[in-house]
Amino acid sequence: MLKLRDVRKAFRLVGDIRELGADPQRWRPHMVLALRKLVNAEVVVSSEIHFRRIKSTGSMKVVDIGWGSNPDGSVWKIHTEREDEQPENFRLATAATPLENGGADDAAAELVPVRPLEKVHGGRYLILSQYALPHAGVVDQLGLHRTWSQPPFSPAEHKLVRLFHVELGRLWKKDAIRRAKDPTSALPPRLTQTLNELLAGSSEKQIAQKLELSPHTVHNYVKALHQRFGVSSRGELLARVGKEQATFTPKLSMDLPKE
């Protein structure tokens, strides 16, 4: 049976993720460490699974992006791309419903919508929760592992991980509905990057150096943010965003600007 205190911790973690902001390079590392403590797992992996069909050959490639945590509390980034893969190798199946974005990824490949074969898979020393995001053609997954020397995962811990994953997934679904109703609601990637740097305390010069842009371009981005939020100064912008930041939806890594 789920313990109320653990359920509260799971919901609190969802809130923490929202407060961290949208950048997956911030919230995913925090999440894998927090989940490791929540269910006493040795290793936690959180990643997105994207399947693409190569137009020239018809073969499929899988792109796996995310973060993991080790027993010593360190975190590591995941980004692998492998060709000649099939969804079944990842306990997934091709979804019948076409992508809402049309499936277009680039000129050489197209996204292939996939769905989990089962929502939660695992047993005594593994919990694998998979959450489909059809609007993005992505399956988000959580993998939690224990060693043979540890007690096995309990049914309650399986339920707790799934409860957390569903609540996290609802944020993405709400964001998809919001974007569908108002296509202008999401900031463009460069404005998002600029805003995140302003929130972190960076000057326009520092932002220009980090993003490898001209100071003039960054200044124009800041002016665009002022117009977007209806403010006239940096202080007003940060105060306004600070009030609204709790409504930010954690972004997927696929939403990050391409290098």
N, C-alpha and C positions, 0 to 999 in steps of 0.2 A: 504493500500500500504506500502511495506517495505521502511523504511527510509535508505538512503545511509549510514548515520553515524552508524546505528545499524548493517548494513551488515558488515561494516568495523570492528566494535567491535567483531562481531562473528568470522571473519577471523583472527583477532588479537589474539583471545583466542585460536584458533587452533595453531597459532604460539607459543603462550606462553606454551601450553602443550608440544609441541615438545622440547622447550628449557629446560623444567623441567626435561627431560630425560624419560627413558622408565618405571621407577618404578611406578606402579599404586597406590602405597601408597603415592606417592607425587602428581601425576597429577590429580587423581580423586577428592581428597578433594579440591584442588585448583579450579577445574572445577565447582563443585557444588556451591561453593561460588560465583564464577564469573557469572554463569548462573542466580543465584538468583538475582543478581544486574541487569543483562542485561534485564530481563523481569519483574522485580519487583515481584518475586514469594515469597510466604511465606516459602515453603518447596521444596527442589529439591532432587531427588533421582536418582542416576546413578548406574546401576548394570548390571551384566551379568547373563543371565538365561541359565543354563545347565540342560538338561534332561538326565537321565541315566536309563537304563533298568536293573533291578536286574536279573542276569542270573538264580539264583536259584528259584525265584518265578514268574518271568515274569512281575512283577509290576514295575512302574516307580517312580523315585525319582527326585525331582527338587533341584538344588543347585543354590542359589541366592547369588551372591558376589558383593559387591560394597561399595558405600559411600552415605551418605545423609547429608543435611544441614538443620538446624533449623532456625526459625525466629530470634533467638538471635545471629545468626552467628556462632554457634558451629557446629561441624561436628561429625558424628558418622559412625562407620563401620558396614556393613551388611555382614553377613555370616550365612545363614539359609539353612538347609537341611530337606526336608519333603518327606515322602514316600506316596505312593498311590495317587499321583497327576497326573493330565492330562494337556497337553499343553493348552487345551481350557480354563482352569481356569486362564491362563495368557494371554489370547487373542492371542494364538499361535496355530499352526497346525503342525502336523508331516510332514516334508519335504519328497518329493519323491526321491530326489537325495541323494545317499549314501555319507558319509563323505570321503573326499580325503585322510584322514589319516587312513581309514579303520574302524574307529569307536572304536578302541580298547582303553579302558581307564585303566582297571586293570582286574585282574582275576575274580572279582566278579560282575563287571558291565560293560556296554558299553554305549558310548555316543549315544544319539538319536538326529539326526538332526531335528531342528524345524525352522519354518518360521512364520513371523507375519501374522495375518489375515488381517491387514491393516497397512499401514506405520505409520500413525498418527491417534490417537484416542483421543477424548477429547471433551471439550465443553467450557462452560463459566468459570469453575473454575479448569479445569484439562487439561493438555497437556501430552499425552503419545506418545513418538516417539520410534519406535523399528526398529533396523537396524540389519539385518541378516548377519552373517559371516559364510557362509557354510563351508569354509575350516577348521574352528575350531569347528563347531557344536554348535555355540553360537548365541544367540540373545542379543545384547547390547540394553539397554533401558534407556530412560530419562523420568522421571516423574516430572512434575512441578505443584505445587498446590497453589491455593489462597483461602483465607477465604471468607465467604459470605459478609463480610463487605468491601471487596475490589472490584474495578471494574472488570468485567469479562475479560478474555483473548480475545484479538482481533484476527481476521483472520490473520493479519500481524504478530502477535506474534507467532501464530501457524507456519507460514511459516518460520519465523526467526529461531525458535528452530529446525525445520526440516532441514533447510539449514546448520546450524551448525553441526547437527548430521551426515548428508551426507558427509560433508567435513572431519569430524573426521573418519568416516568409510572408506573413500578413503585411508587414511594412512594405515589402516590395510590391505586393499585389495592390495595396492602397495607392502606392506611388504610380503604378501603371494606370489605374483608373483616373487618378488626378491628371496625369499627363494627357490621357485621351480626351478629357474634358477641356483641358487648357494646354495646348501644345507649347505655349510660351512660358509656362510655369517653371521649367527647368532651365537653369543657367547654362550657357554654352561652356564647354570644357575650360577654355582659357580664362573666362570670368570666374569660374569656380576655383581654378588654381590661384588666381590673383586674390580672391576673397579669402581663401584658406591661409595664404601667406600674410595678408593683413591681420587676420585673426591671431596668427602666431607672433605678431609684433614686428614683422619685416618692414623695412622702408621700401619706397618705390625703387630705389637704386638696387637694393638687395634682391628684390623680386626680379628685376630685369636681369641681374647676373645669374640667379638660380634658374630662371626659365629660358635664359639665353635669348632675351628679347631686348629691343632698344628701350631706353628710358621713356622716350616719347610714346611708344606703343603701350607700355605699362600705364603711363599717365592717362592715356585715352581709356584703358580698361577701367581704371579707378573712376574716371568721370562717368563711364557707362554704368558702373555699379551705383554711383550716387543717383543717377537718373532712375535706375531700376527700383531702388528702395525709397526714392523720394526724400533724399537727404542732401545736405549741402557741404558736409565736412566729414573727415575721417572719423572723428569722435562720434558724430551722429550715426554714421554707418555702422560702427562697431556696437554701439548701444542698441541700434535697431536689430541687427543680426543676432546679437546676444539674446534678445527676447524671443526671436524666432528659431534659434538654432535647435531647440528641442524638437522642432517639427521636421528637421532634416532627415531624410531617409538614407540609411547606409547604402552606398553605391556598390555595385558589383565591379570587379576588376576590369570587366569588359567595357565599363563606362569611362575608364581612364583614357586620356588622350594618347594616341599612338606616338611613340618616339620618332 
